[in-house]
């Protein structure tokens, strides 16, 4: 199966920096990019976003744009300006409180969403990506978790009967019909202007935010792609079965309705321990027949405090390898790459060093304290290494004399590169230095397996 891979990109609006990152995406084998297009972008960065889309196309990347946090009815951490200026078009909770979330049934809010879509199309996007359309999440607006919406005048009129104050099956069905009708109007609007639509549904088929009938969405006129994002950690589920369930539902629904299937997997918020789960998720998507798999987001969102982990560089390499088969270690066609690409490749690889050091911080601190104790008692710090690793250790040992006025730091280095495989030679050289219990021996080996050293 030929896999298409995409990635979300957000948080940078300086074009030269964006270009660098887009070049990196393309070099890593990604075929598409999703640019977030928030209300802030709509107000202040419309021209810039058009330049960013153009730069993406120049690199051969397919572009999607999503209404990031628009009206608080779509996915994303961006805030909404519109709800501040239009409180009368916002949702009303079951207890009568109006909250800062646009109402999907309100004509004014629908008009604003169309205005946003027009701006996205003017920027040149290939697809308008309607991301996780939903009714208000009570916790996100400071309300109690048991609250629900919407009981505004528009919704109550469209309900066609006195609306219950409880979230009954009839109310859930009304909310689902309203969501589908909202998406129908948005898809028709985009299609009428020559654009294409992707709808990304939450991985839910029941409950307050689930869509029970995915066919109702997949069959909407003007829809090109149906997507979902089974972010298993958000739901406390193991990746393999959870992704398999929704990848299968996605693939079968898309096939029945003759639209393309697109599946999203997270790289944000993951640690190195989650990498096997991530790889299992990709495998489940492929096994279900989904060939268009994307991840949120670029560099595992390592730049965003609330989404990053210390392992973001490692996760980014892992998800890239799973989706495109390429990593920063890839040397394919290295002789054909430009100097600029090679420098960036080395720099990107170096970004994994701080994360690795951070993970080993406790162990490093213990080792340093133990070495200091031995030096204070008159012992030595003895580096042992071979090849380049050994020579770098030797350089550090030689520098300690003139810099720190000490002869307590020495190095034992294999006499030749061929000698790095001589374990007995390493043991003999240790004996010749009369290494004892008062000394600290620090083995330096890039692989961790060099016979002379270890």
Residue pairs with C-beta under 8 A, 6 or more apart in sequence:
1 286
1 289
1 291
2 291
3 286
3 291
3 292
3 293
3 323
3 324
4 31
4 32
4 291
4 292
4 293
5 29
5 30
5 31
5 32
5 293
5 294
5 295
5 323
5 324
6 30
6 31
6 32
6 33
6 34
6 62
6 64
6 262
6 292
6 293
6 294
6 295
7 25
7 30
7 32
7 33
7 34
7 294
7 295
7 296
7 297
7 298
8 33
8 34
8 35
8 36
8 66
8 294
8 295
8 296
8 297
8 298
9 18
9 21
9 22
9 25
9 33
9 34
9 35
9 36
9 297
9 298
10 35
10 36
10 68
10 297
10 298
11 303
11 304
12 18
12 21
13 41
13 45
13 48
13 52
15 48
15 51
15 52
15 55
18 52
18 55
19 55
20 344
21 298
22 33
22 55
22 56
22 59
22 61
23 59
23 341
23 344
24 344
24 348
25 33
25 59
25 61
25 298
26 59
26 60
26 61
27 326
27 341
27 344
27 345
28 320
28 324
28 326
28 327
29 320
29 323
29 324
29 325
29 326
30 61
30 320
30 323
30 324
31 60
31 61
31 62
32 61
32 62
32 63
32 64
32 294
33 56
33 61
33 62
33 63
33 64
34 63
34 64
34 65
34 66
34 129
34 294
35 49
35 52
35 53
35 56
35 63
35 64
35 65
35 66
35 125
36 65
36 66
36 68
36 76
36 78
37 49
37 65
37 66
37 67
37 68
37 116
37 119
37 120
37 123
37 125
38 67
38 68
38 69
38 70
38 76
38 78
39 69
39 70
39 78
39 79
39 80
39 81
39 82
39 116
40 78
40 79
40 81
41 48
41 49
41 68
42 116
42 119
43 81
46 119
46 122
46 123
49 65
49 123
50 122
50 123
50 124
52 123
53 63
53 65
53 123
53 124
53 125
54 124
56 63
57 63
57 124
62 126
62 127
63 124
63 125
63 126
63 127
64 125
64 126
64 127
64 128
64 129
64 198
65 120
65 123
65 125
65 127
65 128
65 129
66 74
66 75
66 76
66 129
66 130
66 131
66 200
67 74
67 76
67 113
67 116
67 117
67 120
67 130
67 131
68 74
68 75
68 76
68 77
68 78
68 131
69 75
69 76
69 77
69 78
69 79
69 80
70 76
70 78
70 80
70 82
70 102
70 113
70 116
71 80
71 82
71 83
71 101
71 102
71 109
71 112
71 113
72 80
72 83
72 100
72 101
72 102
72 136
72 140
72 141
73 101
73 102
73 104
73 109
73 133
73 134
73 135
73 136
74 130
74 131
74 132
74 133
74 134
75 131
75 132
75 200
76 131
77 304
77 306
80 100
80 101
80 102
82 102
82 109
82 112
83 90
83 100
83 101
83 102
84 100
86 102
86 108
86 109
86 112
87 98
87 100
88 108
89 102
89 103
89 106
89 108
89 109
90 98
90 99
90 100
90 101
90 102
90 103
90 106
90 152
91 98
91 99
91 101
91 102
91 103
91 135
91 136
91 149
91 150
91 152
92 98
92 99
92 103
92 149
92 150
92 151
92 152
92 155
93 99
93 136
93 138
93 143
93 147
93 148
93 149
93 150
93 151
94 147
94 148
94 149
94 151
94 165
94 166
94 167
95 147
96 151
97 143
97 147
98 152
99 136
99 141
99 142
99 143
99 149
100 141
101 135
101 136
101 140
101 141
101 149
102 109
102 112
102 113
103 109
103 149
103 150
103 152
103 154
103 155
104 110
104 133
104 135
104 150
104 178
104 179
104 182
105 150
105 152
105 154
105 155
105 158
105 178
105 181
105 182
106 152
106 154
107 154
110 182
110 185
110 186
113 186
114 185
114 186
114 189
117 128
117 186
117 189
117 190
117 193
117 195
118 193
120 128
120 195
121 128
121 190
121 193
121 194
121 195
125 195
126 196
127 195
127 196
127 197
127 198
127 224
127 225
128 186
128 190
128 195
128 196
128 197
128 198
129 198
129 200
129 227
130 183
130 186
130 187
130 197
130 198
130 199
130 200
131 200
132 200
132 201
132 202
132 229
133 179
133 182
133 183
133 199
133 201
134 179
134 202
134 209
135 148
135 149
135 150
135 175
135 179
135 208
135 209
136 149
136 150
137 209
138 144
138 145
138 146
138 147
138 148
139 145
148 167
148 171
148 208
150 175
151 163
151 165
155 163
155 174
155 178
156 162
156 163
158 174
158 178
159 171
159 174
163 171
164 170
164 171
167 208
172 208
176 211
176 212
176 213
176 216
179 211
180 211
180 213
180 216
180 217
180 220
183 199
183 217
183 220
184 220
184 221
186 197
187 197
187 199
187 220
187 221
187 222
187 223
188 221
188 222
190 196
190 197
190 222
191 197
191 221
191 222
196 224
196 225
197 222
197 223
197 224
197 225
198 223
198 224
198 225
198 226
198 227
198 262
199 217
199 220
199 223
199 225
199 226
199 227
200 227
200 228
200 229
200 262
200 264
201 211
201 214
201 217
201 226
201 227
201 228
202 209
202 210
202 211
202 228
202 229
203 228
203 229
203 230
203 231
203 235
203 242
203 246
204 210
204 211
205 211
205 212
205 214
205 249
206 212
211 217
214 226
214 249
214 250
214 253
215 253
215 256
215 257
217 223
217 226
218 226
218 253
218 254
218 256
218 257
218 259
219 257
223 257
223 259
224 259
224 260
225 254
225 259
225 260
225 261
225 262
225 292
226 250
226 253
226 254
226 257
226 259
226 260
226 261
226 262
227 250
227 261
227 262
227 263
227 264
227 294
228 246
228 249
228 250
228 263
228 264
229 263
229 264
229 265
229 266
229 296
230 242
230 243
230 245
230 246
230 247
230 263
230 264
230 265
230 281
231 264
231 265
231 266
232 238
232 239
232 242
232 243
232 277
232 281
233 266
233 269
233 270
233 274
234 266
235 242
238 277
239 277
239 278
239 280
239 281
239 284
240 277
240 280
240 281
240 283
240 284
241 284
243 263
243 265
243 280
243 281
243 284
243 285
244 284
244 287
244 288
246 263
247 263
247 284
247 285
247 287
247 288
247 290
248 288
250 261
250 263
250 288
250 290
251 261
251 288
251 289
251 290
253 261
254 260
254 261
255 261
260 292
261 289
261 290
261 291
261 292
262 290
262 292
262 293
262 294
263 285
263 290
263 292
263 293
263 294
264 293
264 294
264 295
264 296
265 278
265 281
265 282
265 285
265 293
265 294
265 295
265 296
265 319
266 278
266 295
266 296
267 278
267 295
267 296
267 297
267 300
267 301
267 312
267 315
267 316
267 319
268 296
268 297
268 300
268 301
268 304
268 307
268 308
268 312
269 301
269 307
269 308
269 309
270 277
270 278
270 300
270 309
270 311
270 315
271 309
271 310
271 311
271 315
272 311
272 314
272 315
272 359
274 315
275 314
275 315
275 318
278 315
278 318
278 319
278 322
279 318
279 322
282 293
282 319
282 322
282 323
285 293
286 293
293 323
295 319
295 323
299 312
299 313
299 316
300 308
300 309
300 311
300 312
300 313
300 315
300 316
300 319
301 307
301 308
301 312
302 308
302 312
302 313
302 316
309 315
310 355
310 358
310 359
311 355
311 359
312 355
313 351
313 352
313 355
314 352
314 355
314 356
317 327
317 328
317 329
317 352
320 326
320 327
321 327
326 332
328 345
328 348
328 349
328 352
329 349
334 342
337 345
357 364
370 440
371 381
371 440
371 442
374 380
374 381
374 438
374 439
374 440
375 381
375 408
375 440
377 438
378 408
378 438
379 408
379 436
379 438
379 439
379 440
380 408
380 409
380 410
380 438
380 439
380 440
381 408
381 409
381 410
381 439
381 440
381 442
382 410
382 411
382 412
382 433
382 435
382 439
382 440
382 441
382 442
383 390
383 393
383 394
383 396
383 397
383 409
383 410
383 411
383 412
383 413
383 442
383 444
384 390
384 393
384 411
384 412
384 413
384 426
384 429
384 430
384 441
384 442
384 443
384 444
384 452
384 453
385 391
385 392
385 393
385 394
385 411
385 412
385 413
385 414
385 443
385 444
385 445
385 450
385 453
386 413
386 414
386 417
386 419
386 420
386 426
386 445
386 450
386 452
386 453
387 414
387 417
387 420
387 450
388 446
389 444
389 445
389 446
389 450
389 453
390 411
390 413
390 414
390 420
390 444
390 453
391 413
392 444
393 411
393 413
393 442
393 444
394 411
394 413
396 409
396 411
397 409
397 410
397 411
398 411
400 406
400 408
400 409
401 407
401 409
410 433
412 426
412 429
412 430
412 433
414 420
414 422
414 425
414 426
414 452
414 453
419 425
419 452
420 450
420 451
420 452
420 453
421 450
421 451
421 452
422 451
422 452
423 451
423 452
425 452
426 451
426 452
426 453
430 441
435 441
443 453
443 454
444 453
445 453
445 454
448 454
